[in-house]
Amino acid sequence: MDYEVMMNGNVKIGQPAPKFTATTTMGNISLDDYNGKWIVLFSHPGDFTPVCTTEMIAFSKANPYFERLNTSLIGISIDSNPSHLAWVYDIYCKTGIIIPFPIIADRSGEIARKYGMIASNISNTATVRNVFIIDDKQIIRAILVYPMNIGRNIPEILRIVRALQVADDNQQMAPANWNPCEPMIMPMPQTFSELQSRIKQINNDRNGMSWYLSFKQPQRCQLGDENRCKSFEKDVEEEKKQI
């Protein structure tokens, strides 16, 4: 693979996630270890930096919510494993928080380059704050890129994972500001007959603006019955206070 192509961000949404094996704070791992699970792979510019430390704490607090969604967190930077361990230990000593997910030591930058994490206009080693959401079939489904001086919004990353999973299960689309248990957008009609049926449905149910924009409550939202859905909504509000 051409180096300059990788530096400019070769990985795109819909492509298979590049394979890797790595040394981490929890031992050696490979991408194949996560078959059947969703992954949030996120990079940070360096250990013992203030913004990264707040993110590690926030991701740790949110980890139980990701686990409910069959989603594993994986951190990565070019720092060494001893540096990661010292940083993780320092966070534990100062806050009592144990980082519950692995942090990859990508000393050579090989993994960062595979994923296009390195910002060529900054340096050859500093990574910007990337987030790759990888589904249970190891396809990249979303890519977020943050500047080095702005921390990530963890509840938004959770929302994206939820939206992707519910949209997949129902073959629907998430509208702007969608949150769990809210209606989703129905696929557009593909024939004139379907268009006429959709207009009739909208007139009867008052569930849309036009034939190309109508809504339906997801039948499968991975939450079970309505009571569980209402309980989950409370969890979402609570997690926003905690993270």
NUSEKOL-123508 format. One record per residue (C-alpha): x, y, z. Coordinates in steps of 0.02 Angstrom, whole numbers, padded with zeros to 5 digits, always signed. Layout:
XYZ...
END
This chain:
+00000+00000+00000+00070+00172-00046+00134+00270+00104+00068+00438+00046-00105+00365+00014-00107+00297+00191-00049+00464+00261-00196+00550+00177-00322+00430+00253-00347+00278+00143-00481+00197+00253-00660+00241+00209-00833+00201+00274-00895+00035+00207-00724-00043+00188-00658-00189+00291-00560-00130+00442-00372-00158+00415-00309-00310+00510-00183-00289+00650-00098-00376+00794-00033-00272+00937+00042-00261+01110-00076-00179+01234-00097-00143+01419-00201-00303+01426-00085-00415+01327-00073-00454+01143-00230-00433+01038-00281-00443+00856-00430-00376+00762-00488-00555+00735-00509-00574+00924-00660-00460+00908-00757-00555+00776-00943-00538+00814-00920-00381+00919-00930-00197+00876-00773-00095+00908-00736+00086+00946-00553+00109+00901-00491+00281+00955-00320+00362+00946-00241+00489+01061-00089+00599+01028+00008+00549+01184+00007+00485+01363+00008+00603+01512-00078+00740+01412-00225+00834+01490-00360+00813+01356-00318+00629+01329-00328+00597+01516-00504+00669+01526-00554+00559+01378-00483+00401+01456-00582+00437+01614-00741+00473+01515-00723+00317+01406-00694+00213+01563-00853+00279+01644-00950+00244+01485-00879+00069+01460-01030-00021+01539-01146+00066+01417-01038+00013+01269-01034-00165+01335-01225-00169+01335-01214-00134+01149-01093-00279+01119-00958-00148+01088-00775-00152+01141-00666+00001+01166-00485+00000+01106-00365+00146+01128-00207+00172+01027-00057+00289+01020+00125+00285+00969+00183+00281+01151+00263+00124+01223+00172-00005+01327+00272+00043+01484+00218+00223+01457+00037+00169+01439+00048+00065+01598+00125+00210+01695-00011+00327+01634-00151+00203+01673-00077+00179+01847-00065+00367+01875-00249+00387+01828-00292+00247+01950-00190+00325+02090-00267+00498+02065-00448+00447+02031-00472+00265+02081-00529+00227+01903-00462+00070+01820-00453+00084+01630-00558-00068+01578-00503-00079+01396-00337-00110+01307-00225+00030+01245-00118-00017+01095+00067+00028+01092+00092+00073+00908+00275+00124+00921+00310+00108+00735+00149+00194+00684+00106+00046+00573-00073+00030+00633-00099+00218+00634-00044+00226+00453-00155+00081+00402-00303+00179+00469-00245+00349+00406-00231+00417+00584-00072+00516+00561-00093+00698+00513+00045+00731+00387+00033+00919+00411+00075+00901+00596+00217+00774+00602+00260+00596+00558+00216+00528+00730+00078+00634+00808-00096+00565+00784-00251+00672+00781-00401+00612+00882-00481+00483+00770-00627+00369+00808-00667+00218+00700-00831+00129+00732-00815-00049+00667-00965-00166+00660-00977-00349+00708-00929-00400+00531-00772-00292+00544-00833-00160+00421-00794+00022+00457-00960+00108+00484-00913+00282+00545-00756+00389+00557-00739+00541+00670-00589+00657+00670-00555+00784+00807-00415+00912+00820-00279+00883+00948-00346+01017+01067-00530+00964+01074-00591+00816+01176-00718+00694+01108-00903+00689+01153-00924+00513+01222-01116+00514+01229-01118+00558+01044-01006+00409+01004-01127+00299+01103-01273+00375+01007-01190+00334+00840-01162+00153+00889-01343+00136+00946-01409+00221+00790-01308+00108+00674-01364-00049+00764-01549-00004+00769-01546+00058+00588-01466-00106+00533-01593-00211+00628-01741-00118+00555-01671-00068+00385-01712+00112+00426-01617+00276+00443-01587+00388+00593-01647+00568+00576-01558+00720+00646-01538+00715+00835-01605+00536+00844-01600+00456+01016-01641+00278+01071-01824+00225+01059-01871+00369+00944-01948+00341+00770-01833+00315+00622-01847+00363+00439-01924+00233+00324-01833+00189+00162-01894+00290+00013-02019+00207-00106-01938+00134-00261-02090+00128-00375-02238+00242-00410-02356+00114-00335-02254+00113-00174-02254+00303-00177-02444+00306-00185-02457+00182-00042-02336+00285+00062-02437+00445+00035-02595+00353+00089-02507+00290+00243-02444+00464+00288-02619+00536+00269-02689+00401+00383-02553+00393+00514-02487+00572+00509-02312+00499+00516-02219+00601+00387-02195+00758+00284-02200+00684+00109-02178+00520+00014-01989+00534+00031-01988+00574+00218-02093+00471+00336-02061+00392+00504-02092+00228+00591-02057+00163+00765-01920+00030+00756-01990-00143+00784-01820-00204+00843-01726-00082+00951-01623-00213+01045-01711-00164+01205-01857-00284+01217-02025-00225+01279-02086-00047+01302-02047-00044+01489-01866-00089+01454-01861+00047+01322-01923+00177+01446-01796+00116+01572-01658+00130+01443-01707+00310+01406-01678+00348+01590-01509+00262+01578-01462+00373+01431-01501+00530+01530-01406+00461+01679-01252+00417+01577-01244+00594+01507-01229+00656+01687-01096+00528+01730-00982+00539+01578
END
